[in-house]
Amino acid sequence: FERLAVLSAADNLASLNCPRFLLKAALCLAVAGDLDLLRGKLDVFGSLFPPWRAAVERRFLLDLADCLDAPLPDPHFFADATFDFSQIRDLDLPDLCLLKHLHLRVAKAHADHEKARRKADRKAARDRQKLLDERDRLARLERDQAPPSRGT
């Protein structure tokens, strides 16, 4: 896709397709997981095709890179960015397939985080219960070892 973009940028008639090819090339990089390379390529694409610097495709890709690069990708941000972009530009089947791969990665990261959080919550609850049980055990031991009272 990158080669097609370079060829179409040089041709006046085909230059209208250049942003589409650049989008596809950048989505392929995002699916591959090379987010630093993606950000660098977005700048290179801007020097290759100057209108790219103001293109909505570039803004969309920067938003996706920020979302995917976060410690915990936000699936709602991903969905909102994708929806907003799809309202401006039509997405074809290859674009949708690449975005689906990215969505699955975001959803898996979010699900893994939720699973780890629930596991940590269960462990904390068990630890609290162990602490309470230990306090009760020590109180019973103290009560059982105390000398009998003589008052009655």
Secondary structure, DSSP 8 states (H G I E B T S, - for coil): -HHHHHHHHHSTTGGGGHHHHHHHHHHHHHHHT-HHHHHHHHHHHHHHSGGGGG-HHHHHHHHHHHHHHSSS--HHHHHHHHHHHHHHS---HHHHHHHHHHHHHHHHHHHHHHHHHHHHHHHHHHHHHHHHHHHHHHHHHHHHHS------
